Amino acid sequence: MMPRPARLRPLVLWPLLALLLQAQGPVRDLPPSPANIYGPLFEAVQEAQVFPDGKTFADAVPREDPAAILAAYAREKPRDKVALAAFVRRYFSVRGESAGRPPLRAHIRDLWPVLGRAPFAATPGSSALGLDHGYVVPGDRFQEIYYWDSYFTMLGLKADGQGPLIEAMLANFVALVERYGHIPNGTRSYYLSRSQPPFLALMMDLSEDRDPALARRRLAALVREHDFWMTGASCLDGGGACAHVVRMPDGSLLNRYWDARETPRDESWREDRETAAKAAPRAPTLVQRDLRAAAESGWDFSSRWLADPMRLETIRTTAIVPVDLNSLLWIGETRIARRAEALGDQATARRFAAMANRRKAAIDRYLWVPGERRFADWDRVAQTPTAARTAASLFPLFAGHASADQARAVAATTRAMLIGEGGLRTTNIRSGQQWDAPNGWAPLQWIAVEGLGRYGEQALAKEIARRWIATVARTYRETGKLLEKYDVEDRRPGGGGEYPTQDGFGWTNGVTAAMLDRWPDLTPRVDAAP
């Protein structure tokens, strides 16, 4: 019988393979492996067992140039497993984590039914205010209508052909004004003592319903809401302010944020009591009113309202005349005048046109700082514009009452001070509060894009939109979520504030959809049609 030589033959091949490799050159001439390319980052990820299978990171695909990733790693220095995992998902596409995820634009369309709610009757003992029509919520912890959020959500509904839902939400808002005299911060009983930035007139601009009876009802709601904001004009005293109204040094009237209550907020009761206690000897009721007023502004919380940017207990919202609120009230006054004229009510049209003219003159006199090329808030105690550089400076452009010279100046200041890698910064102060750097918020991106575009600054407007969409898309690729706010410095989920960053998210969905509807060429590359 012949012997079986095949078993020993593979053992003999190894020396031959080594000789062949030597003939082709040393190992250092082979393409580098991930361990060679990423060095300390690779070692840290594998040592921390960020992924159960070490092959996962070895097979990950970089989203940016490796040198840029290593520079970011050296800069950010993520130390623990959680930080490393977040870093890797931000800079690498990891097998299995985004498979089957729909394109961003399709995902937004899919979210409207998820965030939509049916009408309901109030339950005795519950804080929820009943609503007669369907509506959309922001998402996550916010399971009720929020006033100014809804305008930006409705932009996306408009882009996605959801006209009936826009009409339903408008019907709810008009009914809230008829029931309570104003639109509350949100549809909870504990929000009824305050409103939010007044966007109702702009919401009505999105409607396509031209029924004359409905037009009269909506005009009445706008007038009644305006009355809510101006009620304090009848009780002004030597202090120069009452409720939402402030008398300026020349006797003209502008507005501030305010809340009818001075107790801790129900939804942040413990936090408000703790903040007020830190402010002693200042009366807790004063601090609590200012916390509530900041909640009415939507900017809760921001160095914009603080005497010391690093200390929330120094909040003084009611001492400040904000430029954004007064621009929105100017919009409301001009829309009321226009709607009244269309309905043949000339007396109302003339009255509100005159109010709008007086408001514009006061804004130009007190809230425009020509030497600093910006619109500002006014400190009614110090009788001077505040030093805060914020995205609120773009509201006069959004409203359309800025002059061409003012708009050019604000655009230059925005370009120099407020543009981050991932979009428009809220402010340029890092206070730890959520409405400060490095955070960017969807509504302010839209205010900037619309305002700059209105005055011919299309290139800057589109650049802000491009950076914002890239930030939203990047985080969506990494997490599968659209978020309430983003860090526009490092293009990742935002942070700070008194609650975790929320998922959903109504106004981010709406603004992103509206931007992509306007500029389809900004569609993220992974979403683009082949």
Wavefront OBJ file of the C-alpha trace (Angstrom):
o trace
v 0.000 0.000 0.000
v 1.266 3.480 -0.918
v 1.864 6.064 1.935
v -0.363 9.185 2.307
v 1.902 12.243 1.737
v -0.902 14.915 1.720
v -1.038 15.395 5.524
v 2.530 16.746 5.785
v 2.439 18.892 2.670
v 0.736 22.026 4.258
v 3.418 22.169 6.953
v 6.081 22.419 4.313
v 4.295 25.377 2.629
v 4.766 27.868 5.519
v 8.543 28.383 4.970
v 7.818 28.837 1.255
v 5.125 31.474 2.028
v 7.549 33.343 4.289
v 10.140 33.386 1.518
v 7.558 34.733 -0.917
v 6.592 37.568 1.492
v 10.265 38.444 1.986
v 10.702 38.608 -1.759
v 7.805 41.089 -2.011
v 9.298 43.452 0.609
v 8.978 44.018 4.362
v 5.593 44.132 6.133
v 5.882 47.900 6.611
v 5.239 48.325 2.881
v 1.800 46.749 3.156
v -1.268 49.042 3.534
v -1.654 50.103 7.204
v -4.264 48.375 9.326
v -6.741 50.255 11.557
v -4.397 49.689 14.513
v -1.634 51.446 12.564
v -3.861 54.271 11.334
v -5.689 55.123 14.550
v -3.030 54.141 17.109
v -4.087 55.426 20.555
v -7.738 55.741 19.536
v -7.827 52.139 18.314
v -6.142 50.899 21.494
v -8.517 52.861 23.743
v -11.639 51.577 21.969
v -10.476 47.967 22.052
v -9.194 48.110 25.641
v -12.509 49.578 26.838
v -14.464 46.918 24.901
v -16.702 49.563 23.376
v -17.981 46.753 21.131
v -18.301 43.138 22.367
v -16.683 41.919 19.139
v -13.291 43.528 18.473
v -13.830 43.068 14.751
v -16.649 45.656 14.805
v -14.341 48.633 15.235
v -11.665 47.108 13.029
v -14.258 47.074 10.217
v -15.749 50.535 10.918
v -15.739 53.047 8.056
v -14.482 56.584 8.850
v -16.847 59.477 8.102
v -13.944 61.948 7.834
v -10.240 61.980 7.016
v -8.336 59.871 9.591
v -6.035 62.795 10.418
v -9.065 64.938 11.258
v -10.508 62.152 13.416
v -7.250 61.791 15.333
v -7.054 65.548 15.812
v -10.599 65.517 17.213
v -9.662 62.612 19.495
v -6.672 64.519 20.830
v -8.815 67.604 21.343
v -11.832 65.952 22.999
v -9.937 63.311 25.029
v -12.881 60.927 25.616
v -11.792 58.868 28.602
v -14.524 56.446 29.621
v -16.428 53.821 27.655
v -19.528 55.978 27.182
v -17.543 58.924 25.831
v -15.521 56.648 23.550
v -18.666 55.019 22.178
v -20.200 58.425 21.416
v -16.981 59.560 19.738
v -16.756 56.443 17.568
v -20.375 56.665 16.434
v -19.877 60.309 15.561
v -16.817 59.702 13.399
v -17.361 56.167 12.083
v -20.089 54.205 10.364
v -20.425 51.032 12.402
v -21.714 47.795 10.887
v -25.347 47.041 11.689
v -26.114 50.286 13.510
v -27.678 52.204 10.630
v -28.794 49.351 8.409
v -32.366 49.702 7.237
v -32.699 53.293 8.468
v -34.851 55.374 6.105
v -33.489 58.570 4.564
v -33.774 61.643 6.776
v -36.510 63.298 4.726
v -38.603 60.116 4.652
v -38.098 59.672 8.388
v -39.516 63.151 9.032
v -42.611 62.321 6.983
v -43.005 59.091 8.957
v -42.859 60.985 12.258
v -45.984 63.115 11.746
v -48.359 60.244 12.621
v -46.110 59.332 15.555
v -46.262 62.864 16.973
v -49.904 63.443 16.044
v -52.602 63.340 18.709
v -56.398 63.044 18.569
v -58.821 65.549 20.138
v -59.842 64.801 23.718
v -61.909 66.126 26.601
v -60.242 67.274 29.810
v -60.233 64.802 32.694
v -61.185 66.240 36.114
v -58.060 66.526 38.251
v -55.696 66.310 35.272
v -53.537 69.250 34.186
v -54.200 68.595 30.471
v -56.436 71.149 28.725
v -58.942 69.505 26.395
v -58.744 70.184 22.654
v -61.412 69.764 19.978
v -59.132 69.115 17.010
v -56.101 67.020 16.159
v -52.606 68.386 16.810
v -48.885 67.591 16.843
v -46.696 67.494 19.957
v -42.936 68.139 20.107
v -42.225 64.645 21.475
v -40.609 62.840 24.416
v -41.416 64.666 27.707
v -43.461 67.268 25.812
v -46.791 65.535 25.198
v -48.964 68.626 24.777
v -49.179 71.552 22.351
v -46.525 74.228 22.861
v -47.267 77.628 21.384
v -44.177 78.814 19.528
v -42.925 75.277 18.835
v -46.023 74.688 16.770
v -45.255 77.352 14.162
v -41.975 75.659 13.250
v -43.622 72.239 13.289
v -46.280 73.605 10.924
v -43.576 74.672 8.451
v -42.789 70.978 8.021
v -46.463 70.059 7.811
v -46.788 72.608 5.023
v -43.801 71.155 3.175
v -45.299 67.670 3.481
v -48.787 68.578 2.265
v -50.438 68.221 5.679
v -52.822 71.150 5.164
v -55.769 69.672 7.108
v -53.569 69.210 10.175
v -52.415 72.840 9.949
v -56.080 73.944 9.882
v -56.866 71.703 12.859
v -54.018 73.172 14.905
v -55.093 76.703 13.996
v -58.631 75.884 15.124
v -57.239 74.761 18.471
v -55.208 77.955 18.901
v -58.112 80.236 18.021
v -60.304 78.319 20.478
v -57.659 78.712 23.208
v -57.637 82.490 22.692
v -61.429 82.550 22.836
v -61.440 80.461 25.993
v -58.554 82.025 27.940
v -57.795 85.357 26.258
v -54.396 84.137 25.083
v -52.565 81.017 23.967
v -50.876 79.472 27.005
v -47.240 78.365 27.026
v -48.590 74.827 26.568
v -51.908 73.058 26.976
v -51.583 72.390 30.693
v -53.380 74.207 33.512
v -50.045 75.168 35.061
v -49.091 77.032 31.863
v -52.140 79.318 31.811
v -50.481 82.217 33.654
v -48.152 82.912 30.724
v -47.951 82.650 26.958
v -44.974 82.176 24.617
v -43.507 84.168 21.688
v -46.627 85.211 19.714
v -46.535 83.412 16.368
v -50.303 83.104 15.810
v -50.382 85.674 12.973
v -47.577 83.844 11.166
v -49.356 80.519 11.660
v -52.416 81.996 9.969
v -50.238 82.936 6.986
v -49.729 79.190 6.411
v -53.470 78.575 6.053
v -55.159 78.209 2.671
v -58.710 78.528 4.042
v -60.266 81.733 2.639
v -63.715 81.488 4.221
v -64.800 85.084 5.153
v -66.501 84.007 8.385
v -63.361 82.175 9.474
v -61.257 85.206 8.518
v -63.339 87.405 10.846
v -63.063 84.896 13.671
v -59.300 84.691 13.236
v -58.954 88.468 13.144
v -60.902 88.694 16.408
v -58.533 86.148 17.957
v -55.472 88.152 16.854
v -56.914 91.346 18.331
v -57.775 89.618 21.600
v -54.300 88.097 21.853
v -52.792 91.542 21.254
v -54.980 92.883 24.075
v -53.451 90.238 26.364
v -49.933 91.477 25.628
v -50.937 95.151 26.040
v -53.126 94.874 29.173
v -50.374 96.402 31.308
v -50.670 99.708 29.458
v -53.640 100.578 31.682
v -51.762 100.102 34.969
v -48.354 101.661 34.316
v -47.055 103.469 37.386
v -43.918 105.294 38.447
v -41.926 102.108 38.012
v -42.512 102.255 34.292
v -43.755 98.677 33.863
v -46.914 96.684 34.457
v -47.551 93.107 33.396
v -46.155 92.740 29.840
v -45.847 96.485 29.104
v -42.869 98.797 29.648
v -42.859 102.575 29.225
v -39.632 103.639 27.521
v -37.829 106.915 28.441
v -39.613 108.895 25.701
v -43.027 107.599 26.770
v -43.378 105.018 23.983
v -44.531 101.501 24.899
v -42.668 98.254 24.293
v -43.145 94.810 25.797
v -41.417 92.307 28.032
v -41.923 88.700 29.047
v -43.881 88.278 32.268
v -45.962 85.719 34.178
v -49.066 86.379 36.258
v -47.825 84.062 38.999
v -44.830 84.387 41.313
v -44.745 80.856 42.744
v -42.430 78.006 41.692
v -43.437 76.448 38.376
v -45.438 73.241 38.885
v -43.291 71.401 36.348
v -40.007 72.553 38.001
v -41.150 73.175 41.569
v -38.088 71.844 43.406
v -35.623 73.431 40.984
v -37.252 76.869 41.265
v -37.295 76.792 45.043
v -33.610 75.869 45.093
v -32.729 78.639 42.631
v -34.700 81.228 44.630
v -33.002 80.148 47.877
v -29.586 80.850 46.339
v -30.662 84.408 45.485
v -31.179 85.582 49.098
v -31.682 88.281 50.266
v -33.652 88.860 47.048
v -37.294 87.866 47.594
v -38.103 84.354 46.294
v -41.256 85.658 44.605
v -39.191 87.999 42.416
v -36.831 85.217 41.354
v -39.684 82.826 40.677
v -41.511 85.403 38.541
v -38.341 85.926 36.500
v -37.908 82.171 36.037
v -41.501 81.977 34.817
v -40.998 84.952 32.496
v -37.969 83.254 30.959
v -40.131 80.190 30.381
v -42.588 82.433 28.531
v -39.718 83.611 26.304
v -38.967 80.050 25.243
v -35.302 80.734 26.098
v -35.361 78.871 29.400
v -32.651 79.380 30.348
v -30.004 81.693 28.896
v -27.276 84.112 29.956
v -29.423 86.616 28.062
v -31.578 86.955 31.198
v -28.832 86.741 33.841
v -26.943 89.521 35.638
v -24.100 87.016 36.123
v -23.992 84.679 33.081
v -22.800 81.788 35.245
v -25.446 82.015 37.971
v -29.092 81.232 37.268
v -30.169 82.789 40.562
v -29.244 86.226 39.129
v -32.086 85.946 36.606
v -33.857 89.233 35.834
v -36.046 88.542 32.806
v -38.703 91.123 33.702
v -36.065 93.884 33.725
v -35.340 93.279 30.043
v -37.208 94.528 26.955
v -36.504 91.779 24.383
v -36.044 92.488 20.701
v -37.596 89.214 19.530
v -40.879 89.737 21.393
v -41.252 93.275 20.059
v -40.512 92.199 16.493
v -43.177 89.500 16.761
v -45.714 91.965 18.144
v -44.894 94.300 15.224
v -45.677 91.396 12.886
v -48.965 90.842 14.713
v -49.913 94.516 14.447
v -49.157 94.702 10.725
v -51.054 91.460 10.055
v -54.071 92.689 12.020
v -54.046 95.931 10.012
v -53.815 94.001 6.742
v -56.559 91.517 7.659
v -58.847 94.258 8.951
v -58.438 96.239 5.745
v -59.252 93.151 3.670
v -62.462 92.747 5.672
v -63.400 96.398 5.280
v -62.706 97.373 8.906
v -60.785 100.563 8.195
v -60.837 101.837 11.788
v -59.092 98.723 13.096
v -56.676 98.757 10.174
v -55.636 102.372 10.869
v -55.351 101.796 14.630
v -53.033 98.816 14.316
v -50.973 100.308 11.504
v -50.302 103.292 13.780
v -49.317 100.959 16.637
v -46.907 99.140 14.348
v -45.306 102.424 13.249
v -44.851 103.564 16.854
v -43.364 100.198 17.816
v -40.886 100.276 14.911
v -39.752 103.776 15.883
v -39.190 102.656 19.503
v -37.286 99.555 18.392
v -35.030 101.667 16.186
v -34.441 104.165 18.971
v -33.793 101.792 21.864
v -32.990 98.315 20.522
v -30.670 99.185 17.636
v -26.964 99.599 18.522
v -25.346 101.006 15.375
v -21.804 101.091 16.745
v -21.976 97.347 17.445
v -23.890 96.405 14.275
v -26.649 94.596 16.136
v -30.143 94.721 17.547
v -30.139 94.265 21.318
v -32.390 93.796 24.305
v -32.915 96.851 26.534
v -32.171 96.897 30.259
v -34.965 99.069 31.659
v -33.186 99.429 35.031
v -29.802 100.495 33.632
v -31.560 102.362 30.788
v -29.186 100.952 28.196
v -28.968 98.077 25.688
v -27.684 94.837 27.202
v -24.260 93.479 26.244
v -25.608 90.066 25.192
v -24.796 89.062 21.600
v -27.545 86.620 20.673
v -29.389 85.166 17.709
v -32.397 87.258 18.766
v -30.708 90.101 16.866
v -31.989 88.486 13.651
v -35.693 88.842 14.518
v -36.036 92.357 13.013
v -34.762 90.912 9.721
v -37.186 88.005 9.997
v -40.029 90.431 10.718
v -39.005 92.747 7.893
v -38.859 96.050 9.792
v -35.049 96.404 9.681
v -33.583 98.846 7.194
v -31.245 97.628 4.448
v -28.257 99.141 6.295
v -29.279 97.509 9.575
v -29.675 94.157 7.835
v -26.207 94.354 6.248
v -24.688 95.189 9.620
v -26.493 92.338 11.406
v -25.424 89.912 8.671
v -21.785 90.921 9.154
v -22.034 90.501 12.935
v -23.767 87.139 12.531
v -21.059 85.937 10.164
v -18.305 87.045 12.538
v -19.741 85.970 15.896
v -22.603 83.490 15.690
v -21.824 80.956 12.947
v -20.592 77.620 14.251
v -19.369 74.609 12.325
v -22.805 73.037 12.593
v -25.149 76.029 12.346
v -26.128 79.228 14.138
v -25.120 79.590 17.788
v -27.767 80.835 20.199
v -25.272 83.095 22.015
v -21.489 83.235 22.276
v -21.400 82.567 26.026
v -20.841 79.105 27.511
v -22.888 79.283 30.684
v -24.039 75.677 30.962
v -27.609 76.807 30.230
v -29.246 75.191 27.215
v -30.031 78.455 25.386
v -26.373 79.407 25.188
v -23.275 78.328 23.295
v -22.486 75.786 22.011
v -26.148 74.950 21.387
v -28.145 75.713 18.281
v -31.936 75.466 18.076
v -34.115 74.823 15.027
v -36.366 77.909 15.403
v -33.410 80.287 15.465
v -31.912 78.660 12.367
v -35.161 79.381 10.521
v -35.390 82.944 11.846
v -31.851 83.570 10.579
v -32.335 81.900 7.199
v -35.617 83.691 6.511
v -34.396 87.037 7.798
v -31.095 87.038 5.933
v -32.754 85.821 2.751
v -35.348 88.596 2.937
v -32.548 91.182 2.702
v -30.571 89.555 -0.099
v -28.055 87.666 2.075
v -28.895 84.413 0.303
v -25.394 82.956 0.404
v -25.143 83.323 4.189
v -28.699 82.044 4.657
v -28.002 78.926 2.607
v -24.693 78.338 4.383
v -26.432 78.353 7.775
v -29.017 75.924 6.385
v -26.291 73.680 4.948
v -24.426 73.491 8.241
v -27.615 72.875 10.221
v -28.870 70.120 7.917
v -25.460 68.429 8.031
v -25.570 68.463 11.844
v -29.093 67.035 11.983
v -28.253 64.390 9.373
v -25.046 63.368 11.099
v -26.768 62.857 14.445
v -29.600 61.015 12.712
v -27.095 58.627 11.091
v -25.504 57.982 14.469
v -28.625 57.710 16.628
v -31.663 57.332 14.369
v -33.205 60.356 16.122
v -34.041 64.004 15.544
v -33.365 66.028 18.659
v -34.589 69.152 20.403
v -31.218 70.925 20.214
v -27.682 70.352 18.900
v -24.139 71.323 19.778
v -23.221 73.360 16.684
v -19.567 73.544 17.681
v -18.861 69.794 17.613
v -21.954 68.770 15.584
v -23.483 66.418 18.124
v -26.485 66.298 20.491
v -26.842 69.454 22.567
v -26.680 69.587 26.347
v -27.147 71.784 29.397
v -30.342 72.928 31.034
v -32.645 71.385 33.595
v -33.688 68.246 31.676
v -32.045 65.797 29.217
v -32.004 66.507 25.483
v -35.340 65.385 24.045
v -36.096 63.159 21.063
v -38.907 63.711 18.593
v -38.708 66.517 17.734
v -41.425 68.715 16.279
v -39.621 71.936 15.464
v -36.429 70.222 14.311
v -38.489 68.061 11.953
v -40.408 71.073 10.657
v -37.442 73.370 10.069
v -35.304 70.648 8.490
v -38.147 69.646 6.153
v -38.783 73.264 5.164
v -35.089 73.875 4.463
v -34.776 70.731 2.345
v -37.971 71.675 0.529
v -36.409 75.040 -0.346
v -32.930 73.684 -1.164
v -33.155 70.053 -2.366
v -29.463 70.179 -3.276
v -28.684 70.256 0.475
v -30.134 66.760 0.883
v -27.489 64.705 2.753
v -25.475 62.570 0.359
v -26.550 59.280 1.946
v -30.195 60.335 1.395
v -29.822 61.458 -2.192
v -31.520 59.466 -4.927
v -29.085 57.373 -7.024
l 1 2 3 4 5 6 7 8 9 10 11 12 13 14 15 16 17 18 19 20 21 22 23 24 25 26 27 28 29 30 31 32 33 34 35 36 37 38 39 40 41 42 43 44 45 46 47 48 49 50 51 52 53 54 55 56 57 58 59 60 61 62 63 64 65 66 67 68 69 70 71 72 73 74 75 76 77 78 79 80 81 82 83 84 85 86 87 88 89 90 91 92 93 94 95 96 97 98 99 100 101 102 103 104 105 106 107 108 109 110 111 112 113 114 115 116 117 118 119 120 121 122 123 124 125 126 127 128 129 130 131 132 133 134 135 136 137 138 139 140 141 142 143 144 145 146 147 148 149 150 151 152 153 154 155 156 157 158 159 160 161 162 163 164 165 166 167 168 169 170 171 172 173 174 175 176 177 178 179 180 181 182 183 184 185 186 187 188 189 190 191 192 193 194 195 196 197 198 199 200 201 202 203 204 205 206 207 208 209 210 211 212 213 214 215 216 217 218 219 220 221 222 223 224 225 226 227 228 229 230 231 232 233 234 235 236 237 238 239 240 241 242 243 244 245 246 247 248 249 250 251 252 253 254 255 256 257 258 259 260 261 262 263 264 265 266 267 268 269 270 271 272 273 274 275 276 277 278 279 280 281 282 283 284 285 286 287 288 289 290 291 292 293 294 295 296 297 298 299 300 301 302 303 304 305 306 307 308 309 310 311 312 313 314 315 316 317 318 319 320 321 322 323 324 325 326 327 328 329 330 331 332 333 334 335 336 337 338 339 340 341 342 343 344 345 346 347 348 349 350 351 352 353 354 355 356 357 358 359 360 361 362 363 364 365 366 367 368 369 370 371 372 373 374 375 376 377 378 379 380 381 382 383 384 385 386 387 388 389 390 391 392 393 394 395 396 397 398 399 400 401 402 403 404 405 406 407 408 409 410 411 412 413 414 415 416 417 418 419 420 421 422 423 424 425 426 427 428 429 430 431 432 433 434 435 436 437 438 439 440 441 442 443 444 445 446 447 448 449 450 451 452 453 454 455 456 457 458 459 460 461 462 463 464 465 466 467 468 469 470 471 472 473 474 475 476 477 478 479 480 481 482 483 484 485 486 487 488 489 490 491 492 493 494 495 496 497 498 499 500 501 502 503 504 505 506 507 508 509 510 511 512 513 514 515 516 517 518 519 520 521 522 523 524 525 526 527 528 529 530
